[in-house]
């Protein structure tokens, strides 16, 4: 009996590698054009259904589609209401793989492995080169199924295996639980369904147990969607919870229908499927299609009522709102001049956030506004920075119209690099200020540091308005960061003799970060003068150089 196990394991391994390869193929094209197309399609009911079906077919996991749309929602490319139909229809895309299993695909699988593998390895395929790895993965998946079928069939014919199976409880509910549990690590309902069909063909499962295994995957999908996306917050969490609620509801309903048919001896769902075809594999595929159709029907039934419930279960977070760019968007990347203009506005908007870092230290008035904790502001700032960097990288890949456009792009990229350093230094100042032990001396130092940095940041914000006088003021105020820092160190050390050693070390570190902010602001002031002498700013020292 043991001689057949390697065949089953090899088939299982090839199958899982194939599923993983097909799923990762979607991650090869997550660029701006792709995100824009998906986001736009979600706004139209019919296109949303088609998009959901295609995404489900490619990824073979509805949870993966929910995670994709969580990212689109975070970027402002879609809303929760627009995402729900796409996620609902992604369940139907899972059916494609199950129906492919009914075709005589052994020779096709071997051809895909050979053709796709050779083309992927040697870079053949021209404009269709990106399709070769997914085709290779599809071949592995199909051939893995073939190996599993052969191995399980031979295994089931062995007398020792038959005696072993006879000792197990013949319970459909156990098969339901097995399907639910297997769905969590496998992460694909269609994958579990194909394993169930293969076990039926290997005479390990009865038809009823196979159907119950199908139904169990809905329950497993619900639990997986709930637990595997627990790290998401706000609206991103809402789309995952929607998928969880839909599948949990469908799983419970289908379980009830199964026992109503079995105990009541009348047809509800399965009985009608039996009348459609006598071919058992096709019948099982139709049952899986029916199961996924129930998920879609449940989704549309609940969709209108879910907005308020989802908002209560996962309310929107301040961090989520702050993490979205205000000006740049994917469509702007197709016009370089427009894109650069919006990128400059986004950078200016980020500079306007920095004074709130200081207000979160607790010593400054926020004008009645609730200021988020500095750690939340910092993470949100970094999220927008990442979007800006990706946006500018796309602009860099475009054909630049002129030398001036190229220089302008380099200036914006440099300004963004300087801003990254300035934000990090400001964050460190506030973080270290909050770590100081309260005392009259510390209160004075905290007040002075925040007042001086606040004045510099507000001056910088004025300078971003483009007026030469404001730029000149910023450059003059930040022209001697080393001298200012040296004087501050002496003043604080001499005026506050009651400070302990740890407090003195922290104050020195704060002044060092303050010096860094001043130097970076001085460099930013030079980039703001670029409209007067565009080539000069490119020759300025890079952000990593010593400010002295």
Secondary structure, DSSP 8 states (H G I E B T S, - for coil): -GGGHHHHHHHHHHHHHHHHHHHHHGGGG-SHHHHHHHHHHTTSHHHHHHHHHHHHHHHS-HHHHHHHHHHHHHTTSS-HHHHHHHHHHHHHHTHHHHHHTTS--HHHHHHHHHHHHHHHHHT-SGGGTHHHHHHHHHHHHHHHHHHHHHHHHHHHTSHHHHHHHHTS---HHHHHHHHHHHHHHH--HHHHHHHHHHHHHTTSS-HHHHHHHHHHHHHHHHHHHHHHTTT--HHHHHHHHHHHHHHHHHHHHHHHHHHHHHHH---SSHHHHHHH-S-HHHHHHHHHHHHHHHHHHHHHHHHHHHHHHHHHHS---HHHHHTS-SS--GGGGGSHHHHHHHHHHHHHHHHHHHHHHHHTTTSS--TT-----HHHHHHHHHHHHHHHHHHHHHHHHS--S-HHHHHHHHHHHHHHHHHHHHHHHHHHHHHHHHHS---HHHHHHHHHHHHHHHHHHHHHHHHTT--HHHHHHHHHHTTTHHHHHHHHHHHHHHH-TT--HHHHHHHHHHHHHHHHHHHHHHHHHHHHTTTTSTTTGGGS--TTS---
